[in-house]
Amino acid sequence: MRIGLLTEGGYPYATGEARLWCDRLVRGLPQHEFELYALSRSAEQERTRVPLPEHVTHVRTAPLWAPADDGRTYSRRERRRFADCFKELVHGICAGAPDPFAAGLYGLAGLAREQGGLYAALRSESAVRALEAACRAPGASRTVQAAQVTDLLDFVDELEGMLRPLSLDWYEENAHGEGLGAVDICHAAAGGVAALPGLLAKRFFGVPLLVTEYGVQLRAHYLAHLGGAGEGEEPRPAVRALLAAFHLRLATEIYARADFLTPGNAHARRWQERCGATRDRLRTVYPGMEADRFTTVGEAADRGDPDTLVWVGRVEPAKDLVALLHAFVEVRRAAPRTRLRIFATAADPGYLADCRSLAAQLFPDEAADSVTVGENPVAFEEIGGPEAPTAAEAYGAGRVVVLSSVIEGFPITLVEAMLCGRATVSTDVGAVCEVIGGTGLVVPPRNPRALAEACLSLLGDAERAQRLGAAARARALELFTVEQNAAAFREIYLRLLAKGSERPDGGVPFARPPEARVPGHWTSPTWAKPAPDPTSEAAV
């Protein structure tokens, strides 16, 4: 089976979970061929590529960060065609109408496929004027109607970048047999722009589309611009409204057209259902974790320092370390010997500096006597250092692992703590309750007092902490391993092919053997011809 794996800003380049789960999936299904179609976010990202297994036959990369101008100028007829399609697209965005949005999107894709890229057309004055007319038309929101010229120019600039997949050459089979039209299944590793090439492959060739979302892209976009949480200068309100409308319309189209959707948790599934996904095309598939990395700590008799709380993750505002530090004040008041060890996998430098400063204010260095060097009960460390060379050893440093987030999708660090057999205290955000399943304590977010009380209850009851940790490890081994993840996708791939072909040419999956794409004498079509009659002259 040939799988076209679609990624954006992740595998096979970026580090982190976006890369890891794709790598685990590919390596877990060696019986299939994988072709990677990667949308990259920066030139720096493309310089580092992870080693790939042999059954990854092709890697094609398209930069979202670079202009895609092919130097073509459309004829008068083509310009009229572009104007008609673009008017439908922006009308669908501004008025929240799914049918015009889809018609405009596929119309532009067809034009780009036939005539070349859309770079110049999308940045033209006619495009800006069409957007302005759509913003002023009845049905547009008050925020959109108030868009100024600078807002229109900014949005058109953003829109051109998001629509670059329409102009790619991935949709036609090249001399090497590469192309989304030749694969058996398109598997998008995320929603949003990453799934756009899969939408077009389904539209042009009827290739089945599978979309996996461990973090809903629409939700991620909303959170990125919530209260100025985005990086750099925030877009103006009208631009934010237009971007949100585009992402909503794109998500709705993806959920309506995909043959199958695999959310990574019930939280993501609810988002998909509210955007129009039907339950018969949904199946929750949890991300697979490499349990072997945590076996030594998880099965060890040592349950960690009984007076230590551990936090592991990326140091950023969404993790709310400020609330954790205030909660630790209450913990220290009741249990003065307790320490808090914060292990950073990555960090927002400004937020890390703020947290260090707050910890120094809340917890002055302590010393046993007048000649001993003082020590702060809160330690900021990095995984990979001498005291915690691996993530497993970081989790194993204490009896209780804490998650204090106010925003969370699928909590990877919580699953890792469970695999290490540690009792956990978590805030009720994202998929935390679904993951923990009663094997840990859950408290409301932004509530330091509740967080402190839960930590103290486990620090003061070693038997309960050990019992919860053992139950957590058993649950993680049952639900969150690489093996269960690969088995689920193996079944889904077969299910999609069993539905039958929707290809316009009536093509049948597996109609061409892999040898047909390898240069050599064996690629001649004689494999498909009947054997000659042994009694004929040609056979003598």
PAKE-584734 format. One record per residue (C-alpha): residue number from 1; residue in one letter; chain; x, y, z. Coordinates in steps of 0.1 Angstrom, whole numbers, plus 5000, padded with zeros to 4 digits. Example, Ala and Ser with C-alpha at 12.3 -4.5 7.8 and 13.67 -1.06 7.14 Angstrom:
// PAKE-584734
> 1 / A / A / 5123 / 4955 / 5078
> 2 / S / A / 5137 / 4989 / 5071
***
This chain:
// PAKE-584734
> 1 / M / A / 5000 / 5000 / 5000
> 2 / R / A / 5013 / 5035 / 4991
> 3 / I / A / 5006 / 5061 / 5018
> 4 / G / A / 5010 / 5098 / 5011
> 5 / L / A / 5018 / 5113 / 5045
> 6 / L / A / 5011 / 5151 / 5046
> 7 / T / A / 5028 / 5172 / 5072
> 8 / E / A / 5032 / 5209 / 5080
> 9 / G / A / 5062 / 5222 / 5100
> 10 / G / A / 5069 / 5187 / 5114
> 11 / Y / A / 5081 / 5153 / 5102
> 12 / P / A / 5107 / 5148 / 5088
> 13 / Y / A / 5122 / 5181 / 5099
> 14 / A / A / 5110 / 5196 / 5132
> 15 / T / A / 5116 / 5182 / 5166
> 16 / G / A / 5089 / 5176 / 5192
> 17 / E / A / 5058 / 5155 / 5193
> 18 / A / A / 5046 / 5166 / 5158
> 19 / R / A / 5076 / 5148 / 5145
> 20 / L / A / 5078 / 5119 / 5169
> 21 / W / A / 5043 / 5104 / 5164
> 22 / C / A / 5048 / 5105 / 5126
> 23 / D / A / 5081 / 5088 / 5129
> 24 / R / A / 5066 / 5061 / 5152
> 25 / L / A / 5038 / 5056 / 5128
> 26 / V / A / 5060 / 5051 / 5098
> 27 / R / A / 5084 / 5028 / 5116
> 28 / G / A / 5055 / 5008 / 5131
> 29 / L / A / 5041 / 5000 / 5096
> 30 / P / A / 5071 / 4987 / 5076
> 31 / Q / A / 5049 / 4967 / 5053
> 32 / H / A / 5036 / 4998 / 5036
> 33 / E / A / 5054 / 5024 / 5014
> 34 / F / A / 5053 / 5060 / 5026
> 35 / E / A / 5058 / 5091 / 5005
> 36 / L / A / 5063 / 5122 / 5025
> 37 / Y / A / 5048 / 5156 / 5014
> 38 / A / A / 5061 / 5182 / 5038
> 39 / L / A / 5051 / 5219 / 5041
> 40 / S / A / 5081 / 5236 / 5058
> 41 / R / A / 5079 / 5268 / 5078
> 42 / S / A / 5115 / 5281 / 5075
> 43 / A / A / 5148 / 5276 / 5057
> 44 / E / A / 5165 / 5267 / 5089
> 45 / Q / A / 5140 / 5239 / 5095
> 46 / E / A / 5148 / 5222 / 5062
> 47 / R / A / 5185 / 5220 / 5070
> 48 / T / A / 5180 / 5192 / 5096
> 49 / R / A / 5162 / 5160 / 5086
> 50 / V / A / 5157 / 5130 / 5107
> 51 / P / A / 5169 / 5096 / 5094
> 52 / L / A / 5142 / 5078 / 5075
> 53 / P / A / 5135 / 5041 / 5072
> 54 / E / A / 5139 / 5023 / 5038
> 55 / H / A / 5102 / 5021 / 5032
> 56 / V / A / 5100 / 5059 / 5029
> 57 / T / A / 5104 / 5060 / 4992
> 58 / H / A / 5101 / 5098 / 4985
> 59 / V / A / 5103 / 5131 / 5003
> 60 / R / A / 5089 / 5162 / 4986
> 61 / T / A / 5091 / 5196 / 5004
> 62 / A / A / 5073 / 5228 / 4997
> 63 / P / A / 5082 / 5260 / 5016
> 64 / L / A / 5053 / 5280 / 5031
> 65 / W / A / 5078 / 5307 / 5040
> 66 / A / A / 5090 / 5315 / 5004
> 67 / P / A / 5070 / 5332 / 4976
> 68 / A / A / 5057 / 5308 / 4950
> 69 / D / A / 5056 / 5331 / 4920
> 70 / D / A / 5061 / 5311 / 4887
> 71 / G / A / 5066 / 5343 / 4866
> 72 / R / A / 5034 / 5337 / 4846
> 73 / T / A / 5009 / 5364 / 4837
> 74 / Y / A / 4973 / 5353 / 4832
> 75 / S / A / 4954 / 5361 / 4800
> 76 / R / A / 4923 / 5382 / 4801
> 77 / R / A / 4901 / 5351 / 4802
> 78 / E / A / 4921 / 5335 / 4830
> 79 / R / A / 4920 / 5367 / 4850
> 80 / R / A / 4882 / 5367 / 4847
> 81 / R / A / 4881 / 5331 / 4859
> 82 / F / A / 4904 / 5340 / 4888
> 83 / A / A / 4882 / 5369 / 4898
> 84 / D / A / 4850 / 5348 / 4897
> 85 / C / A / 4866 / 5321 / 4919
> 86 / F / A / 4882 / 5345 / 4943
> 87 / K / A / 4849 / 5364 / 4948
> 88 / E / A / 4832 / 5332 / 4958
> 89 / L / A / 4860 / 5323 / 4982
> 90 / V / A / 4860 / 5356 / 5000
> 91 / H / A / 4822 / 5358 / 5000
> 92 / G / A / 4823 / 5324 / 5018
> 93 / I / A / 4849 / 5337 / 5043
> 94 / C / A / 4831 / 5370 / 5051
> 95 / A / A / 4795 / 5357 / 5051
> 96 / G / A / 4803 / 5323 / 5067
> 97 / A / A / 4789 / 5305 / 5037
> 98 / P / A / 4804 / 5270 / 5032
> 99 / D / A / 4792 / 5264 / 4996
> 100 / P / A / 4807 / 5295 / 4980
> 101 / F / A / 4839 / 5290 / 5000
> 102 / A / A / 4843 / 5254 / 4987
> 103 / A / A / 4834 / 5264 / 4951
> 104 / G / A / 4860 / 5293 / 4952
> 105 / L / A / 4887 / 5271 / 4968
> 106 / Y / A / 4884 / 5243 / 4942
> 107 / G / A / 4880 / 5268 / 4914
> 108 / L / A / 4913 / 5284 / 4923
> 109 / A / A / 4929 / 5250 / 4927
> 110 / G / A / 4917 / 5240 / 4892
> 111 / L / A / 4930 / 5272 / 4877
> 112 / A / A / 4964 / 5268 / 4894
> 113 / R / A / 4967 / 5232 / 4882
> 114 / E / A / 4960 / 5242 / 4846
> 115 / Q / A / 4977 / 5276 / 4843
> 116 / G / A / 5003 / 5278 / 4870
> 117 / G / A / 5007 / 5295 / 4904
> 118 / L / A / 4984 / 5321 / 4920
> 119 / Y / A / 5010 / 5342 / 4937
> 120 / A / A / 5006 / 5374 / 4915
> 121 / A / A / 4969 / 5370 / 4912
> 122 / L / A / 4963 / 5367 / 4949
> 123 / R / A / 4983 / 5398 / 4956
> 124 / S / A / 4968 / 5419 / 4928
> 125 / E / A / 4946 / 5450 / 4932
> 126 / S / A / 4916 / 5431 / 4919
> 127 / A / A / 4919 / 5406 / 4947
> 128 / V / A / 4920 / 5434 / 4973
> 129 / R / A / 4890 / 5450 / 4957
> 130 / A / A / 4870 / 5417 / 4957
> 131 / L / A / 4879 / 5413 / 4994
> 132 / E / A / 4867 / 5448 / 5002
> 133 / A / A / 4834 / 5442 / 4984
> 134 / A / A / 4829 / 5410 / 5004
> 135 / C / A / 4837 / 5428 / 5037
> 136 / R / A / 4811 / 5455 / 5029
> 137 / A / A / 4784 / 5432 / 5017
> 138 / P / A / 4753 / 5423 / 5038
> 139 / G / A / 4759 / 5393 / 5061
> 140 / A / A / 4795 / 5402 / 5071
> 141 / S / A / 4802 / 5407 / 5107
> 142 / R / A / 4805 / 5442 / 5121
> 143 / T / A / 4842 / 5437 / 5128
> 144 / V / A / 4849 / 5426 / 5092
> 145 / Q / A / 4828 / 5455 / 5078
> 146 / A / A / 4851 / 5479 / 5096
> 147 / A / A / 4882 / 5466 / 5078
> 148 / Q / A / 4906 / 5493 / 5066
> 149 / V / A / 4928 / 5492 / 5035
> 150 / T / A / 4958 / 5481 / 5057
> 151 / D / A / 4937 / 5453 / 5071
> 152 / L / A / 4927 / 5441 / 5036
> 153 / L / A / 4963 / 5441 / 5024
> 154 / D / A / 4975 / 5422 / 5055
> 155 / F / A / 4948 / 5396 / 5051
> 156 / V / A / 4955 / 5391 / 5014
> 157 / D / A / 4992 / 5386 / 5023
> 158 / E / A / 4983 / 5360 / 5049
> 159 / L / A / 4958 / 5343 / 5025
> 160 / E / A / 4983 / 5340 / 4997
> 161 / G / A / 5006 / 5321 / 5021
> 162 / M / A / 4979 / 5297 / 5033
> 163 / L / A / 4968 / 5290 / 4997
> 164 / R / A / 5002 / 5281 / 4984
> 165 / P / A / 4995 / 5244 / 4985
> 166 / L / A / 4970 / 5250 / 4956
> 167 / S / A / 4999 / 5259 / 4933
> 168 / L / A / 5021 / 5229 / 4940
> 169 / D / A / 5031 / 5202 / 4915
> 170 / W / A / 5023 / 5174 / 4938
> 171 / Y / A / 4990 / 5165 / 4921
> 172 / E / A / 5005 / 5151 / 4889
> 173 / E / A / 5026 / 5119 / 4887
> 174 / N / A / 5061 / 5128 / 4876
> 175 / A / A / 5087 / 5107 / 4858
> 176 / H / A / 5097 / 5089 / 4891
> 177 / G / A / 5061 / 5078 / 4898
> 178 / E / A / 5057 / 5104 / 4926
> 179 / G / A / 5025 / 5123 / 4930
> 180 / L / A / 4994 / 5124 / 4953
> 181 / G / A / 4973 / 5111 / 4924
> 182 / A / A / 4992 / 5078 / 4925
> 183 / V / A / 4990 / 5070 / 4962
> 184 / D / A / 4964 / 5047 / 4977
> 185 / I / A / 4956 / 5069 / 5007
> 186 / C / A / 4964 / 5105 / 5017
> 187 / H / A / 4971 / 5107 / 5054
> 188 / A / A / 4972 / 5143 / 5068
> 189 / A / A / 4991 / 5145 / 5100
> 190 / A / A / 4971 / 5176 / 5110
> 191 / G / A / 4941 / 5196 / 5100
> 192 / G / A / 4942 / 5231 / 5085
> 193 / V / A / 4967 / 5239 / 5057
> 194 / A / A / 4985 / 5205 / 5061
> 195 / A / A / 4953 / 5187 / 5049
> 196 / L / A / 4947 / 5210 / 5020
> 197 / P / A / 4968 / 5189 / 4995
> 198 / G / A / 4948 / 5159 / 5006
> 199 / L / A / 4916 / 5177 / 4999
> 200 / L / A / 4928 / 5185 / 4963
> 201 / A / A / 4940 / 5149 / 4957
> 202 / K / A / 4905 / 5137 / 4967
> 203 / R / A / 4889 / 5163 / 4945
> 204 / F / A / 4911 / 5156 / 4914
> 205 / F / A / 4917 / 5119 / 4917
> 206 / G / A / 4893 / 5105 / 4943
> 207 / V / A / 4922 / 5094 / 4966
> 208 / P / A / 4908 / 5086 / 5001
> 209 / L / A / 4917 / 5112 / 5027
> 210 / L / A / 4925 / 5104 / 5064
> 211 / V / A / 4930 / 5133 / 5088
> 212 / T / A / 4946 / 5129 / 5122
> 213 / E / A / 4945 / 5157 / 5147
> 214 / Y / A / 4962 / 5154 / 5181
> 215 / G / A / 4958 / 5192 / 5185
> 216 / V / A / 4929 / 5208 / 5166
> 217 / Q / A / 4943 / 5234 / 5143
> 218 / L / A / 4912 / 5256 / 5145
> 219 / R / A / 4915 / 5257 / 5183
> 220 / A / A / 4952 / 5263 / 5180
> 221 / H / A / 4946 / 5293 / 5158
> 222 / Y / A / 4920 / 5307 / 5182
> 223 / L / A / 4944 / 5303 / 5212
> 224 / A / A / 4973 / 5319 / 5193
> 225 / H / A / 4954 / 5352 / 5191
> 226 / L / A / 4936 / 5350 / 5224
> 227 / G / A / 4944 / 5380 / 5245
> 228 / G / A / 4976 / 5388 / 5227
> 229 / A / A / 4991 / 5354 / 5232
> 230 / G / A / 5006 / 5352 / 5197
> 231 / E / A / 5043 / 5359 / 5189
> 232 / G / A / 5052 / 5393 / 5175
> 233 / E / A / 5028 / 5421 / 5167
> 234 / E / A / 4992 / 5410 / 5169
> 235 / P / A / 4969 / 5415 / 5139
> 236 / R / A / 4942 / 5441 / 5140
> 237 / P / A / 4907 / 5430 / 5150
> 238 / A / A / 4894 / 5429 / 5114
> 239 / V / A / 4924 / 5408 / 5103
> 240 / R / A / 4919 / 5384 / 5132
> 241 / A / A / 4882 / 5381 / 5124
> 242 / L / A / 4890 / 5373 / 5087
> 243 / L / A / 4917 / 5348 / 5096
> 244 / A / A / 4894 / 5331 / 5121
> 245 / A / A / 4867 / 5329 / 5095
> 246 / F / A / 4890 / 5313 / 5069
> 247 / H / A / 4903 / 5287 / 5093
> 248 / L / A / 4867 / 5278 / 5104
> 249 / R / A / 4856 / 5275 / 5068
> 250 / L / A / 4886 / 5254 / 5059
> 251 / A / A / 4882 / 5231 / 5090
> 252 / T / A / 4845 / 5226 / 5081
> 253 / E / A / 4854 / 5217 / 5045
> 254 / I / A / 4880 / 5192 / 5057
> 255 / Y / A / 4857 / 5176 / 5082
> 256 / A / A / 4829 / 5173 / 5056
> 257 / R / A / 4851 / 5158 / 5028
> 258 / A / A / 4876 / 5136 / 5047
> 259 / D / A / 4868 / 5099 / 5044
> 260 / F / A / 4879 / 5093 / 5080
> 261 / L / A / 4890 / 5114 / 5110
> 262 / T / A / 4911 / 5102 / 5139
> 263 / P / A / 4911 / 5127 / 5167
> 264 / G / A / 4937 / 5121 / 5194
> 265 / N / A / 4913 / 5124 / 5223
> 266 / A / A / 4877 / 5131 / 5231
> 267 / H / A / 4884 / 5169 / 5235
> 268 / A / A / 4896 / 5171 / 5199
> 269 / R / A / 4867 / 5149 / 5188
> 270 / R / A / 4841 / 5173 / 5203
> 271 / W / A / 4857 / 5202 / 5183
> 272 / Q / A / 4854 / 5182 / 5151
> 273 / E / A / 4818 / 5172 / 5157
> 274 / R / A / 4808 / 5208 / 5164
> 275 / C / A / 4824 / 5217 / 5130
> 276 / G / A / 4803 / 5192 / 5111
> 277 / A / A / 4822 / 5159 / 5114
> 278 / T / A / 4798 / 5129 / 5115
> 279 / R / A / 4803 / 5102 / 5141
> 280 / D / A / 4804 / 5073 / 5116
> 281 / R / A / 4837 / 5088 / 5102
> 282 / L / A / 4853 / 5094 / 5136
> 283 / R / A / 4875 / 5072 / 5157
> 284 / T / A / 4896 / 5083 / 5186
> 285 / V / A / 4932 / 5070 / 5183
> 286 / Y / A / 4956 / 5080 / 5211
> 287 / P / A / 4992 / 5089 / 5202
> 288 / G / A / 5017 / 5061 / 5207
> 289 / M / A / 5044 / 5065 / 5233
> 290 / E / A / 5077 / 5045 / 5235
> 291 / A / A / 5070 / 5028 / 5268
> 292 / D / A / 5104 / 5011 / 5268
> 293 / R / A / 5121 / 5044 / 5276
> 294 / F / A / 5103 / 5045 / 5309
> 295 / T / A / 5104 / 5008 / 5319
> 296 / T / A / 5134 / 5010 / 5342
> 297 / V / A / 5119 / 5038 / 5363
> 298 / G / A / 5084 / 5025 / 5361
> 299 / E / A / 5092 / 4991 / 5374
> 300 / A / A / 5119 / 5001 / 5399
> 301 / A / A / 5112 / 4996 / 5436
> 302 / D / A / 5124 / 5031 / 5443
> 303 / R / A / 5094 / 5055 / 5442
> 304 / G / A / 5115 / 5087 / 5442
> 305 / D / A / 5123 / 5112 / 5469
> 306 / P / A / 5092 / 5113 / 5492
> 307 / D / A / 5097 / 5150 / 5498
> 308 / T / A / 5100 / 5161 / 5461
> 309 / L / A / 5074 / 5174 / 5436
> 310 / V / A / 5084 / 5172 / 5399
> 311 / W / A / 5072 / 5193 / 5370
> 312 / V / A / 5083 / 5185 / 5334
> 313 / G / A / 5075 / 5204 / 5302
> 314 / R / A / 5080 / 5235 / 5281
> 315 / V / A / 5082 / 5266 / 5303
> 316 / E / A / 5056 / 5290 / 5287
> 317 / P / A / 5026 / 5310 / 5300
> 318 / A / A / 5001 / 5282 / 5290
> 319 / K / A / 5018 / 5259 / 5316
> 320 / D / A / 5010 / 5284 / 5344
> 321 / L / A / 5041 / 5279 / 5365
> 322 / V / A / 5031 / 5311 / 5384
> 323 / A / A / 5001 / 5293 / 5399
> 324 / L / A / 5024 / 5263 / 5407
> 325 / L / A / 5049 / 5285 / 5426
> 326 / H / A / 5021 / 5301 / 5446
> 327 / A / A / 5007 / 5267 / 5454
> 328 / F / A / 5041 / 5256 / 5465
> 329 / V / A / 5041 / 5284 / 5491
> 330 / E / A / 5011 / 5265 / 5507
> 331 / V / A / 5029 / 5232 / 5504
> 332 / R / A / 5060 / 5245 / 5521
> 333 / R / A / 5039 / 5260 / 5549
> 334 / A / A / 5025 / 5226 / 5557
> 335 / A / A / 5055 / 5205 / 5548
> 336 / P / A / 5087 / 5226 / 5552
> 337 / R / A / 5110 / 5198 / 5539
> 338 / T / A / 5094 / 5196 / 5505
> 339 / R / A / 5113 / 5206 / 5473
> 340 / L / A / 5100 / 5215 / 5438
> 341 / R / A / 5121 / 5205 / 5408
> 342 / I / A / 5112 / 5221 / 5375
> 343 / F / A / 5126 / 5203 / 5345
> 344 / A / A / 5124 / 5223 / 5312
> 345 / T / A / 5123 / 5205 / 5279
> 346 / A / A / 5122 / 5240 / 5262
> 347 / A / A / 5115 / 5275 / 5274
> 348 / D / A / 5102 / 5309 / 5266
> 349 / P / A / 5132 / 5329 / 5278
> 350 / G / A / 5111 / 5359 / 5291
> 351 / Y / A / 5086 / 5337 / 5309
> 352 / L / A / 5114 / 5315 / 5324
> 353 / A / A / 5132 / 5347 / 5337
> 354 / D / A / 5099 / 5358 / 5353
> 355 / C / A / 5094 / 5325 / 5370
> 356 / R / A / 5130 / 5324 / 5383
> 357 / S / A / 5125 / 5359 / 5397
> 358 / L / A / 5092 / 5350 / 5414
> 359 / A / A / 5107 / 5319 / 5429
> 360 / A / A / 5136 / 5339 / 5443
> 361 / Q / A / 5110 / 5363 / 5459
> 362 / L / A / 5087 / 5337 / 5473
> 363 / F / A / 5115 / 5314 / 5486
> 364 / P / A / 5147 / 5331 / 5498
> 365 / D / A / 5177 / 5308 / 5499
> 366 / E / A / 5177 / 5288 / 5530
> 367 / A / A / 5207 / 5276 / 5551
> 368 / A / A / 5210 / 5252 / 5580
> 369 / D / A / 5234 / 5275 / 5599
> 370 / S / A / 5255 / 5306 / 5595
> 371 / V / A / 5283 / 5290 / 5576
> 372 / T / A / 5264 / 5268 / 5551
> 373 / V / A / 5256 / 5280 / 5516
> 374 / G / A / 5219 / 5287 / 5512
> 375 / E / A / 5197 / 5267 / 5488
> 376 / N / A / 5164 / 5275 / 5472
> 377 / P / A / 5137 / 5248 / 5475
> 378 / V / A / 5127 / 5255 / 5439
> 379 / A / A / 5152 / 5242 / 5413
> 380 / F / A / 5151 / 5250 / 5376
> 381 / E / A / 5169 / 5223 / 5356
> 382 / E / A / 5171 / 5210 / 5321
> 383 / I / A / 5166 / 5174 / 5310
> 384 / G / A / 5200 / 5162 / 5298
> 385 / G / A / 5219 / 5176 / 5327
> 386 / P / A / 5241 / 5156 / 5350
> 387 / E / A / 5212 / 5150 / 5375
> 388 / A / A / 5186 / 5141 / 5349
> 389 / P / A / 5202 / 5128 / 5317
> 390 / T / A / 5168 / 5114 / 5305
> 391 / A / A / 5132 / 5123 / 5309
> 392 / A / A / 5125 / 5091 / 5328
> 393 / E / A / 5151 / 5101 / 5354
> 394 / A / A / 5135 / 5135 / 5357
> 395 / Y / A / 5101 / 5120 / 5364
> 396 / G / A / 5117 / 5095 / 5388
> 397 / A / A / 5133 / 5122 / 5409
> 398 / G / A / 5101 / 5127 / 5431
> 399 / R / A / 5071 / 5109 / 5444
> 400 / V / A / 5045 / 5132 / 5428
> 401 / V / A / 5045 / 5147 / 5393
> 402 / V / A / 5025 / 5180 / 5388
> 403 / L / A / 5008 / 5194 / 5357
> 404 / S / A / 4996 / 5230 / 5362
> 405 / S / A / 4985 / 5240 / 5327
> 406 / V / A / 4956 / 5264 / 5319
> 407 / I / A / 4957 / 5253 / 5282
> 408 / E / A / 4965 / 5217 / 5271
> 409 / G / A / 4956 / 5195 / 5242
> 410 / F / A / 4968 / 5159 / 5247
> 411 / P / A / 4991 / 5160 / 5278
> 412 / I / A / 5022 / 5141 / 5267
> 413 / T / A / 5041 / 5148 / 5299
> 414 / L / A / 5012 / 5134 / 5319
> 415 / V / A / 5014 / 5101 / 5300
> 416 / E / A / 5051 / 5099 / 5304
> 417 / A / A / 5047 / 5104 / 5342
> 418 / M / A / 5021 / 5076 / 5342
> 419 / L / A / 5045 / 5052 / 5323
> 420 / C / A / 5070 / 5060 / 5350
> 421 / G / A / 5045 / 5048 / 5377
> 422 / R / A / 5042 / 5082 / 5394
> 423 / A / A / 5012 / 5096 / 5412
> 424 / T / A / 5001 / 5128 / 5395
> 425 / V / A / 4982 / 5160 / 5403
> 426 / S / A / 4968 / 5178 / 5373
> 427 / T / A / 4946 / 5207 / 5363
> 428 / D / A / 4913 / 5199 / 5346
> 429 / V / A / 4921 / 5212 / 5311
> 430 / G / A / 4921 / 5196 / 5276
> 431 / A / A / 4922 / 5158 / 5276
> 432 / V / A / 4936 / 5155 / 5311
> 433 / C / A / 4906 / 5137 / 5327
> 434 / E / A / 4903 / 5114 / 5297
> 435 / V / A / 4940 / 5105 / 5300
> 436 / I / A / 4942 / 5101 / 5337
> 437 / G / A / 4910 / 5081 / 5340
> 438 / G / A / 4909 / 5081 / 5378
> 439 / T / A / 4945 / 5071 / 5384
> 440 / G / A / 4955 / 5106 / 5396
> 441 / L / A / 4941 / 5137 / 5413
> 442 / V / A / 4926 / 5165 / 5392
> 443 / V / A / 4919 / 5200 / 5403
> 444 / P / A / 4905 / 5232 / 5387
> 445 / P / A / 4930 / 5254 / 5368
> 446 / R / A / 4942 / 5287 / 5382
> 447 / N / A / 4935 / 5275 / 5417
> 448 / P / A / 4968 / 5274 / 5437
> 449 / R / A / 4950 / 5264 / 5470
> 450 / A / A / 4934 / 5233 / 5454
> 451 / L / A / 4967 / 5224 / 5437
> 452 / A / A / 4985 / 5226 / 5470
> 453 / E / A / 4960 / 5205 / 5489
> 454 / A / A / 4961 / 5177 / 5463
> 455 / C / A / 4999 / 5177 / 5464
> 456 / L / A / 4999 / 5175 / 5502
> 457 / S / A / 4974 / 5147 / 5503
> 458 / L / A / 4998 / 5125 / 5482
> 459 / L / A / 5030 / 5136 / 5499
> 460 / G / A / 5015 / 5126 / 5532
> 461 / D / A / 5002 / 5092 / 5521
> 462 / A / A / 5029 / 5071 / 5506
> 463 / E / A / 5007 / 5040 / 5502
> 464 / R / A / 4981 / 5059 / 5482
> 465 / A / A / 5007 / 5075 / 5460
> 466 / Q / A / 5022 / 5041 / 5452
> 467 / R / A / 4988 / 5026 / 5445
> 468 / L / A / 4978 / 5055 / 5421
> 469 / G / A / 5012 / 5053 / 5404
> 470 / A / A / 5008 / 5016 / 5397
> 471 / A / A / 4973 / 5020 / 5383
> 472 / A / A / 4985 / 5049 / 5361
> 473 / R / A / 5013 / 5028 / 5346
> 474 / A / A / 4989 / 5000 / 5339
> 475 / R / A / 4965 / 5024 / 5321
> 476 / A / A / 4992 / 5040 / 5301
> 477 / L / A / 5005 / 5006 / 5289
> 478 / E / A / 4971 / 4996 / 5278
> 479 / L / A / 4961 / 5028 / 5259
> 480 / F / A / 4991 / 5049 / 5250
> 481 / T / A / 5018 / 5027 / 5234
> 482 / V / A / 5033 / 5028 / 5199
> 483 / E / A / 5019 / 4993 / 5193
> 484 / Q / A / 4983 / 5002 / 5198
> 485 / N / A / 4987 / 5033 / 5177
> 486 / A / A / 5002 / 5014 / 5148
> 487 / A / A / 4976 / 4986 / 5150
> 488 / A / A / 4948 / 5012 / 5149
> 489 / F / A / 4961 / 5029 / 5117
> 490 / R / A / 4968 / 4995 / 5101
> 491 / E / A / 4932 / 4986 / 5105
> 492 / I / A / 4920 / 5021 / 5093
> 493 / Y / A / 4941 / 5020 / 5061
> 494 / L / A / 4926 / 4986 / 5052
> 495 / R / A / 4891 / 4999 / 5060
> 496 / L / A / 4895 / 5029 / 5037
> 497 / L / A / 4906 / 5007 / 5008
> 498 / A / A / 4878 / 4982 / 5015
> 499 / K / A / 4853 / 5010 / 5008
> 500 / G / A / 4861 / 5009 / 4971
> 501 / S / A / 4877 / 5033 / 4947
> 502 / E / A / 4863 / 5068 / 4941
> 503 / R / A / 4888 / 5076 / 4914
> 504 / P / A / 4873 / 5093 / 4883
> 505 / D / A / 4892 / 5069 / 4860
> 506 / G / A / 4879 / 5038 / 4880
> 507 / G / A / 4915 / 5030 / 4890
> 508 / V / A / 4920 / 5001 / 4914
> 509 / P / A / 4944 / 5002 / 4944
> 510 / F / A / 4974 / 4980 / 4940
> 511 / A / A / 4968 / 4978 / 4902
> 512 / R / A / 5005 / 4985 / 4896
> 513 / P / A / 5031 / 4966 / 4915
> 514 / P / A / 5060 / 4985 / 4932
> 515 / E / A / 5084 / 4972 / 4905
> 516 / A / A / 5065 / 4993 / 4879
> 517 / R / A / 5081 / 5024 / 4894
> 518 / V / A / 5117 / 5011 / 4894
> 519 / P / A / 5138 / 5018 / 4863
> 520 / G / A / 5148 / 4986 / 4845
> 521 / H / A / 5138 / 4959 / 4820
> 522 / W / A / 5113 / 4944 / 4845
> 523 / T / A / 5091 / 4976 / 4843
> 524 / S / A / 5078 / 4966 / 4808
> 525 / P / A / 5041 / 4959 / 4808
> 526 / T / A / 5047 / 4922 / 4800
> 527 / W / A / 5038 / 4914 / 4836
> 528 / A / A / 5002 / 4923 / 4827
> 529 / K / A / 5001 / 4903 / 4794
> 530 / P / A / 4989 / 4867 / 4791
> 531 / A / A / 5016 / 4841 / 4785
> 532 / P / A / 5021 / 4831 / 4748
> 533 / D / A / 5005 / 4799 / 4735
> 534 / P / A / 5032 / 4772 / 4736
> 535 / T / A / 5019 / 4757 / 4703
> 536 / S / A / 5023 / 4790 / 4684
> 537 / E / A / 5053 / 4798 / 4662
> 538 / A / A / 5063 / 4827 / 4685
> 539 / A / A / 5068 / 4803 / 4714
> 540 / V / A / 5090 / 4779 / 4695
***
